[in-house]
Amino acid sequence: MLSRLKTDFQLSIITLLGVCAFTGVTPFVILRVLQGNVAAAIVDIVVLVSIAFGMVYAWITGDTRRTGFGLTVLICFGAIAAGIAGKAGFFWLYPCIVVSFFLVPPREAVLINLVAIVSAMIIQDDSFQSLTHMASFFATTVMTSVCAYVFAFRNYNHRTELELLATVDPLTGVNNRRSMDKALRMALSDALRTDRSYAVVMIDLDHFKKVNDEHGHSVGDEVLLSLVSLIQERIRKTDRLFRYGGEEFVLLLSVVDVNSLRMISANLQTIIRQQLRCREQAVTASFGVALLRENESVETWLKRADSALYRAKELGRDRIVFADNTPAEDGQPCQLSSAAN
């Protein structure tokens, strides 16, 4: 749990919003009930329950973008609803304006804030003592939004750059192991909700150390870049490739069955064998394939694929080994992994 909060900024902000909302708003709910202002208390309760639902949804699915957008709309217009129920609730719009820039990209936050400010002025027309009062409200909320935008825009750009450095392999340009861990967790969550099938294919270049020793690391880097290019040209947009470490890569496939998984693996093996070269010498790869099982953890899923890859190496390399009890029908060197059964 703590590791996810450290590595996922949006999730940490959503969680912080939930904690602050419950600690900050709950006393007002109690106070309004005691004062007989039931309407305002109901609005606050609805907002709290909605924030809690959004926070749980973000934790389960990992979908922080849609959750952030929904929570931004909720808190801004929830503040307006609280103002309708009681004028004091109107002041909640100010912190909501600032918080919105942490939940969604700056441009989206500006749009939502402007709509909320104008809506508040229209709905709460009788709450302003004069046009000067209304103009002051408009000016202060817009100034708050502009200042928050400047800060958020710079912070958003810096964070995007840092996330890119933290999640993308600098050599090959594909996502790294940290990004893979997050993607696999999201795949598990999606599989539980939708029964969509997923599979991982571990790909490891054969005798790659020999390539580096004989030709140098620069040549080895060229081979890795060529491998990535070959794979990316032949997978779907929904499939994702990650550099697991060294010469080992992980391919995450969605909406696959045993037959399509067998075909994809065999095609990649053939293409690599035919087209991947190092100084005119063929470079082959070994494959460990694992289809996601029901109620399986990420660790077990990867371990089965890794065991299948290890088995492929033991059998002589340039092999495709399935971690499940899957018959080999592709005509390529393909074996079953006894370790998975």
N, C-alpha and C positions, 0 to 999 in steps of 0.2 A: 504493500500500500504506500509506504513512504517513498519507495523508489519511483513509483508512478508519479507522485506529486513532485518529485525532484526533476523528473525528465519531461513532464507534460505541463507546460506553463498554463495552457487554457484550462486544463482540468483542475490545477491548483487554484486558479482564480475562481472557477465555478464553485469549488469546495469552500473557499474562503468566503464567497458571497453567501453561501448557505449558512455557514456558521455565524457570520455577522448578522444575517437577517434574523436568525432565531434568537440570538442574544440581544439584539437591538430592538426588535419589533415586539417580541413577546411581552415585555413589560407594558408597552402601550396597549396591547390587546387587553390585558388584565385591567389597566386603568380605565379604558373606554367602557368596558363592561361594568365596572363599578360606578362610572359616571352615567350610565344609562345610554351611552352612545353606541347602540348595538350595531347600527349600519356600518360605522367606521370599523368596528371590531370584526365584523364579518368580512369586510374587504381585506383587512390585514391577514386574517386567517386563510382566506383564499390565496392570497399572494404567497404566504408561507408554505402552504401545501403544494402550490405549483412549483415554487423554487426547490422544495424537497424532491418532488417528482423529477424535475430537470436534473438535479444533482445525481440522483440514483441512476437515471437514464444514461448520463454521461459516463458514470463509472462502469456500467454494465456493457455499453456498446462502444465506448471510446469516441463516439460522435460528438465532439465538443463544438464543432462549427454550428450545426443546427441548434444545439442546445443553447449556445451562447446567444444566437440571434433571438431565439424564443424567449430567453430570460431577459434580454435587453428590452424587448417590446413589453414584456410582462411588468418589469419593475417601473418603467417610465409611465406607462398608462395605469399601472396600479397606484402610483403616486397621485395621478390625476383623480382616480376614483376615490382615493382617500381624502383628497381635497374637497370633492363633492360632498362626501359624508361629513366632513369637518374641516373647516378652513385651516386648522393647524397642520393637517396632513399634507397640505399643498407644498410645504417646505421640503418634503421628502424628494421633490423633483430635482433639487440641486445635487445631492450625492448620487442620484440615479443617473444624471447626465454624465458625471465623471466616471462612474462605474461602467457605463456602456462602452467606453473606449477601451476597456480591458477585456470585454467579452466578444466584441466583433471588430472587424477592420475599421480604421478611422472613417472612411467615406460612408460606410453603412451607419456608423454611430452618428455622424453629422445629420444624415437624412432622418433617422429615427428621432433624434433630439429635436430637430426643427418641427417635425410633424407633431411631436408631443407638446412643444412650447406653444405653437399656434393653437392646437386643440385646447390646451389649458386656458388660453386667453379667451377663446370663444365660449367654452363651457362655463368658465368662472367669471364671466363679465360682471356679474353683480357683486363679486368679492372685491373688486378694485374700487377704491374710494373716488378715483378720478382718472382721467386719461394720463395724467402725469404718473400716477401710481402704476398704471398698466404699462406705460412706456419704460418705467424704471425696472419693472419685472422683466420685460422683454430684453432690455439692454443687459441686465445682470445675468440672465440665463444664457444669452448668446455669448457674452464675454466668457462665462464659465465654460461653455462648449468650445469656443475658439482656443482658449488656453489649454484645455484638455486635449484638443485635437493636435496642437503643435507638439505637445509632449508625447502623445500617443503615436503620432506619425513617425517621429524620430525613434521612439522605442520600438515600434513595429518593424521598421526597417532593420534596426540593429538585431532584433530578435530573429527576424527572418534569416539574416546572414549567419547568425550563430547556429540556428537550427539546421541550416544547410551544411555548415561545417561539421555539425555533430551527427548528422544522419546520412551524409553522402560520402562514399569512398572517393578520396581525392584523385586517385589514379584512373579508375575505370568510369567514374561518374554515376555508378549505380548506387542504390541505397546500401548502407552498411549494416552490421549486425544489430546495432541498437534500434535502427529503424525496423529491421526484420522482427525483432521481439514484439514490438508494438503491432505490426501488421498481423502476426500470427495470433496474438490475443484477440484482435478485432475479428479475425477469421473464425476463431472459436465461438465468439459471441454471436456472430452472424449465423453460423451453422446451428446454434442452439435455437435461435429465433425463427429461422426460415427453412431449416433442414437442407440448406444448400451444401453441396459436397465440395471439399477442398483436398488438395494433395500437395506435398512438398517433394521436390526432386533435388537431391544433393548431387552436385556435379564436381568431380575432382579430376584435374589434369594428371595424366599418368607420367611418371618420371620427370616431373617439372623441375626438381632439384638439379637434375642432370642438365637441363636446358640452361639454368642459371650458371652452373659451374663451368660449362663448356663455352657458352656464348656471352655470358655477362648478364647482369640484371636488367640492363636497358633492353636487350633482346627479349628477355623474359617478360618485361612489361608490355612489349609489343604483342606478344602472344596472348597475354591476358586481355588486352584491348580488342584483339581480333576475335577472341572467344566471346566476349560480351557482345560485340557487333553481330556475330553469327546468330547468337541466341535471340537477341532483341528483334532481329529482322524476321524471326519465325514464331514468335509468340504473340498472343492476343494483347490488346490494350489493357484488358482486365487482369492479365497475369503480371507478376512482379518478380524481378530478379534482384538478388542481394549478394553482396560479397561477404561470405561467412568468415573468411580469413585465408591469407596466402593465396593458393591456387584453387581454393574451394569456394563454390557458389551454391546458393539455395534458390530454387525457383518455386514460387508459390502459385499454384494453379487453382482456379475456382470453376465450379460447375463442370466437374469432370467425373466420368465413371471409369471402370477398369479398362474398358476397350479404348477409350480416347486417351487415357493415361499411358497405356501401352504404346499407342501409335505416336503420341507426342515424344515420348522418351526415345523410341526407335528412330524417329526422324531426326531428332537432335544428335543422336549418336552417329548416324550416317553422315550428316552434314559436317560434323566436327572431324570425323575420320577422313572425309574426302577433301575438305577445304582448309582446315587449320594446319598451318605450316610453320616450321622454324628452320630457316635456311634450307628450304626445299625438302626438309624431312617432316614426315607426317607426325602430328601430335594427336593422341587419342585421349579419351576421358572415360572415367568409370562413373556409374550412376547408382544411387541408392534412392528408391522410390517408396513413399508411404502415403497411403490414402487415410485421411482423418477418420478415426473411429468415434463412435458415439461416446460422449462423456469422457473424452480423452484430454489430458493436459498437454500444454505446449511442450513441456519437457519430455514426456513420454513419446509424443509424436516425433519430435526431432531425434530422440534416441533410437527409435525404430528405423528411421531413415538413415541415421549414421551407422547403425549396425548392418543395414543392407549394403551401404557403401563399402564398409570394411570387408564384408563378404565378397563383394565384387572385386576388390583388390586381391583378396586371397585366391580367388578363382583364376587369376591371371590378368586382371585389368581389362580395359575396353569391354566392360560387361555392364549389363543392366540387371540389377537385382531388386526384386520387389519385396517389401517387408511383409506384405500380406500373402495369404495363400492364393496367389494368382497364377494361372497357367501361362507359360510363355508360348506365344503363337506368332511372334513377329519374325522368326527366322534368324534374328540376330543372336549373338552370344548373350543369353539371358537366363538367369538362374533364380531359384527361390531361396529366400533367407530362412533357414531353420531357426535362427535366433528369435524370429518374431512370432513363432508359433508356440 
